[in-house]
Amino acid sequence: MGPEERANEHLARVEVLRQLAESCKLLPPPACDWEIVALFYMAVHKVGAYLALGPGGGTDVTTHTLRWRAIDAAPQLKKGNFRKHLRALQDLSEEVRYTPSFGADAGELELARDYFRTVGSMLDGKTQKRLNELKQGPGEKSKKKLKKKTKPK
């Protein structure tokens, strides 16, 4: 399976999890906490799609540890609050999953949504750009650059 197919599998999973997150909003507390878990795994799959499209055929990570290593090795993901917000979203998700007494309040739910928006906004454009480049084929990108350089002024 090539990078484009792997990325698209991750993006399809994001859509399934988005529907789950929307459904969780309709549940009463504490079940609505699981929206946070869905948001975290949506972010995980957005990262997976981005990494799958990386140089040399991309990276296919299968554990959180390997994912963090790949994130730390990607210079584009060191900008802004990406790592900090993804880590905070993971921490909240773990609270929901592993702390029986945890109950997210409205503020924590909104914070998790904000973390997800930050992560998504840093990945979506980059992922889509790379998917478009793969669809164009290897020669199209260099042709466009050549046209830009040779345009008369």
Protein Blocks (a to p, Z undefined) as FASTA:
>chain_A
ZZklmmmmmmmmmmmmmmmmmmmmmpccfklmmmmmmmmmmmmmmmmmmmmmmghhiaad
fbfklmmmmmmmmmklmgcjllmmmmmmmmmmmmmmmmmkbccdfklmmmmmmmmmmmmm
mmmmmmmmmmmmmmnommlmmmmmmmmmmpcZZ
